[in-house]
Amino acid sequence: MSTLPKVRLDRSRHAAPQVLEKLRDAILSLELEPGTVLARQELAEHFGVSQTPVREALLRLSEEGLVDVFPQHATLVSRIDLAAARQAHFLRRSIELEIVHQLAEDAPPGLVEDLEAQIARQAALAAAQQYGDFVEADRRFHQLMYEAAGVAGLWDMVARMSGHVDRLRRLHLPTAGKTEAILRDHRAIAQAIKRGDAPGAQKALRKHLSGTLSAVAEICARYPDYIEAEEAQPA
C-alpha cells in the first residue's frame, strides 16, 4: 500500500467517519493511486483503530465506486471509470446551471465578495503550485454557490458521486494553463452573477465544467494505468 500521510484521529468523534474522510481524500488526491492494495489490518494499525471502522469506511468507498472489493482476495483503489465520470459531470452541470441562474437573478448579500475572496485564495495557491489546497479552494468556490442557493445538501450528494471525475481533474490540473483557465472561468461566473446576467453565468459555468472531459483522450494517453477503458457502444 502506498504510504499514507500521518494522521491523528479526533478521539471525541466516531472513528469510522474520520477514516472514511481520510481515505477518500487520499484517493481523490491520488496519494493512493488506482490499483493500490488496501489491507484492513495495515490501515487499522495506521489509524490506530480496530478493523471495524476500517471495514465500514471501505464499504462506503465501495458504494461510491472508489474501491473495488474482491471477497477473500483483496481490496483495491479503483481505476477511474470514464462512464461514471461522465454521469457525475452531467448531474453536476445540470444542478449548477440552475444554481447560477438563480443566483444571478437574486444573489444574497455578500455572495460575490465571498466568491471573489475564494478566487484570490486560489490565485495565490496556484502561484505557489499548491495543487492540493487549490483543489480544496476550487471545491469551496462551488460549495458557496450551493449554500447561497439554499441547496447545500445537493453539494454533499454531488461530492459523493464525483470521485471519478474529481480524480480526472486532479490528473489534469498540472497541465500548463489549467489553473489559469479555472481562475478565468471562476471570475467570469462571479462577474456574471454580480451584474445579474443569468445567461452569461450559465455560459461561463458550462465552459468551466467542460474543461476536463474535453481533455479525456490526453489524460488517458498520459495515465493509461489509471483509467478504466470505456466499453465500445454497439453499432
C-alpha positions as semicolon CSV with decimal commas, in nm:
position;residue;x (nm);y (nm);z (nm)
1;M;0,000;0,000;0,000
2;S;0,125;0,350;-0,081
3;T;0,237;0,545;0,223
4;L;-0,045;0,748;0,374
5;P;0,028;1,079;0,541
6;K;0,044;1,058;0,917
7;V;-0,291;1,139;1,074
8;R;-0,427;1,186;1,423
9;L;-0,791;1,100;1,472
10;D;-1,015;1,309;1,695
11;R;-1,093;1,070;1,980
12;S;-1,406;1,271;2,068
13;R;-1,563;1,168;1,737
14;H;-1,657;0,829;1,593
15;A;-1,364;0,671;1,414
16;A;-1,536;0,535;1,102
17;P;-1,636;0,874;0,951
18;Q;-1,285;1,006;1,008
19;V;-1,123;0,702;0,848
20;L;-1,363;0,738;0,555
21;E;-1,277;1,105;0,515
22;K;-0,901;1,047;0,530
23;L;-0,910;0,756;0,285
24;R;-1,140;0,939;0,044
25;D;-0,914;1,244;0,049
26;A;-0,608;1,026;-0,016
27;I;-0,780;0,856;-0,310
28;L;-0,909;1,180;-0,464
29;S;-0,568;1,345;-0,429
30;L;-0,406;1,035;-0,584
31;E;-0,186;0,982;-0,281
32;L;-0,346;0,638;-0,303
33;E;-0,316;0,558;-0,671
34;P;-0,556;0,340;-0,871
35;G;-0,464;-0,023;-0,816
36;T;-0,323;0,032;-0,467
37;V;-0,398;-0,259;-0,233
38;L;-0,582;-0,154;0,083
39;A;-0,515;-0,404;0,359
40;R;-0,757;-0,373;0,651
41;Q;-0,505;-0,473;0,916
42;E;-0,245;-0,231;0,785
43;L;-0,499;0,051;0,770
44;A;-0,622;-0,028;1,121
45;E;-0,267;-0,004;1,253
46;H;-0,206;0,319;1,063
47;F;-0,514;0,488;1,207
48;G;-0,478;0,330;1,550
49;V;-0,824;0,172;1,540
50;S;-0,981;-0,173;1,519
51;Q;-1,067;-0,323;1,182
52;T;-1,438;-0,244;1,227
53;P;-1,425;0,130;1,136
54;V;-1,186;0,046;0,853
55;R;-1,431;-0,213;0,719
56;E;-1,716;0,040;0,740
57;A;-1,512;0,304;0,559
58;L;-1,412;0,066;0,281
59;L;-1,775;-0,038;0,235
60;R;-1,876;0,326;0,187
61;L;-1,591;0,384;-0,056
62;S;-1,702;0,075;-0,248
63;E;-2,053;0,220;-0,273
64;E;-1,900;0,540;-0,412
65;G;-1,703;0,339;-0,667
66;L;-1,365;0,444;-0,529
67;V;-1,253;0,096;-0,421
68;D;-1,307;-0,250;-0,563
69;V;-1,364;-0,524;-0,307
70;F;-1,279;-0,880;-0,407
71;P;-1,405;-1,107;-0,125
72;Q;-1,141;-1,339;0,020
73;H;-0,883;-1,176;-0,204
74;A;-0,809;-0,802;-0,184
75;T;-0,947;-0,451;-0,178
76;L;-0,801;-0,215;-0,435
77;V;-0,834;0,153;-0,514
78;S;-1,048;0,151;-0,827
79;R;-0,933;0,273;-1,164
80;I;-1,106;0,585;-1,297
81;D;-1,435;0,489;-1,461
82;L;-1,496;0,726;-1,751
83;A;-1,863;0,638;-1,780
84;A;-1,917;0,719;-1,411
85;A;-1,719;1,041;-1,455
86;R;-1,943;1,149;-1,744
87;Q;-2,259;1,077;-1,546
88;A;-2,135;1,272;-1,244
89;H;-2,040;1,560;-1,472
90;F;-2,387;1,559;-1,630
91;L;-2,551;1,570;-1,288
92;R;-2,330;1,849;-1,156
93;R;-2,366;2,059;-1,469
94;S;-2,746;2,025;-1,463
95;I;-2,766;2,135;-1,099
96;E;-2,515;2,417;-1,119
97;L;-2,665;2,568;-1,433
98;E;-2,986;2,617;-1,236
99;I;-2,794;2,744;-0,932
100;V;-2,602;3,017;-1,117
101;H;-2,919;3,123;-1,299
102;Q;-3,097;3,161;-0,964
103;L;-2,805;3,347;-0,805
104;A;-2,770;3,588;-1,097
105;E;-3,136;3,677;-1,058
106;D;-3,124;3,707;-0,679
107;A;-2,781;3,686;-0,518
108;P;-2,779;3,703;-0,136
109;P;-2,576;3,987;0,019
110;G;-2,205;3,914;0,043
111;L;-2,201;3,621;-0,201
112;V;-1,999;3,790;-0,475
113;E;-1,747;3,915;-0,218
114;D;-1,712;3,561;-0,080
115;L;-1,663;3,420;-0,431
116;E;-1,402;3,684;-0,513
117;A;-1,215;3,612;-0,189
118;Q;-1,206;3,243;-0,279
119;I;-1,075;3,327;-0,627
120;A;-0,798;3,538;-0,472
121;R;-0,705;3,247;-0,248
122;Q;-0,696;3,013;-0,547
123;A;-0,471;3,253;-0,737
124;A;-0,220;3,255;-0,450
125;L;-0,227;2,875;-0,424
126;A;-0,182;2,836;-0,800
127;A;0,120;3,066;-0,793
128;A;0,269;2,851;-0,516
129;Q;0,181;2,532;-0,708
130;Q;-0,004;2,403;-0,401
131;Y;-0,238;2,191;-0,607
132;G;-0,400;2,001;-0,321
133;D;-0,506;2,322;-0,147
134;F;-0,602;2,471;-0,484
135;V;-0,845;2,183;-0,539
136;E;-0,999;2,241;-0,195
137;A;-1,041;2,611;-0,273
138;D;-1,198;2,519;-0,607
139;R;-1,450;2,297;-0,432
140;R;-1,524;2,568;-0,179
141;F;-1,599;2,818;-0,457
142;H;-1,871;2,589;-0,590
143;Q;-1,995;2,490;-0,246
144;L;-2,052;2,857;-0,163
145;M;-2,294;2,879;-0,453
146;Y;-2,488;2,571;-0,341
147;E;-2,518;2,718;0,007
148;A;-2,625;3,058;-0,126
149;A;-2,894;2,892;-0,336
150;G;-3,026;2,705;-0,033
151;V;-2,936;2,358;-0,164
152;A;-2,630;2,271;0,045
153;G;-2,747;1,910;0,072
154;L;-2,715;1,870;-0,304
155;W;-2,345;1,958;-0,276
156;D;-2,294;1,660;-0,045
157;M;-2,474;1,431;-0,292
158;V;-2,278;1,558;-0,590
159;A;-1,949;1,526;-0,400
160;R;-2,023;1,161;-0,313
161;M;-2,088;1,080;-0,678
162;S;-1,796;1,273;-0,825
163;G;-1,495;1,066;-0,720
164;H;-1,407;0,954;-1,072
165;V;-1,439;1,295;-1,236
166;D;-1,259;1,457;-0,941
167;R;-0,962;1,227;-0,998
168;L;-0,961;1,314;-1,368
169;R;-0,950;1,681;-1,274
170;R;-0,662;1,616;-1,035
171;L;-0,465;1,450;-1,314
172;H;-0,543;1,739;-1,549
173;L;-0,463;2,018;-1,303
174;P;-0,082;2,035;-1,351
175;T;-0,128;2,078;-1,728
176;A;0,014;2,408;-1,846
177;G;-0,250;2,680;-1,835
178;K;-0,511;2,473;-1,649
179;T;-0,512;2,667;-1,321
180;E;-0,522;2,995;-1,515
181;A;-0,824;2,871;-1,711
182;I;-1,003;2,774;-1,389
183;L;-0,939;3,118;-1,243
184;R;-1,065;3,291;-1,558
185;D;-1,381;3,081;-1,554
186;H;-1,445;3,146;-1,186
187;R;-1,403;3,519;-1,238
188;A;-1,643;3,508;-1,532
189;I;-1,903;3,323;-1,324
190;A;-1,870;3,564;-1,031
191;Q;-1,886;3,872;-1,253
192;A;-2,195;3,745;-1,437
193;I;-2,369;3,684;-1,104
194;K;-2,262;4,031;-0,987
195;R;-2,417;4,205;-1,288
196;G;-2,730;3,990;-1,280
197;D;-2,655;3,821;-1,612
198;A;-2,814;3,475;-1,580
199;P;-2,740;3,359;-1,940
200;G;-2,382;3,483;-1,904
201;A;-2,337;3,297;-1,576
202;Q;-2,467;2,977;-1,733
203;K;-2,240;3,019;-2,036
204;A;-1,935;3,070;-1,813
205;L;-2,025;2,772;-1,597
206;R;-2,082;2,545;-1,896
207;K;-1,738;2,638;-2,033
208;H;-1,580;2,587;-1,692
209;L;-1,717;2,240;-1,631
210;S;-1,638;2,116;-1,983
211;G;-1,262;2,158;-1,949
212;T;-1,150;1,826;-1,805
213;L;-1,380;1,596;-2,002
214;S;-1,275;1,765;-2,324
215;A;-0,919;1,654;-2,241
216;V;-1,002;1,288;-2,163
217;A;-0,805;1,150;-2,458
218;E;-0,494;1,340;-2,348
219;I;-0,534;1,230;-1,986
220;C;-0,582;0,865;-2,088
221;A;-0,271;0,877;-2,305
222;R;-0,064;1,014;-2,016
223;Y;-0,206;0,788;-1,744
224;P;-0,326;0,467;-1,913
225;D;-0,285;0,256;-1,598
226;Y;-0,518;0,484;-1,404
227;I;-0,815;0,470;-1,642
228;E;-1,079;0,202;-1,692
229;A;-1,139;0,191;-2,067
230;E;-1,493;0,265;-2,180
231;E;-1,679;-0,021;-2,341
232;A;-1,745;0,020;-2,709
233;Q;-2,103;0,114;-2,786
234;P;-2,298;-0,123;-3,014
235;A;-2,332;-0,001;-3,370
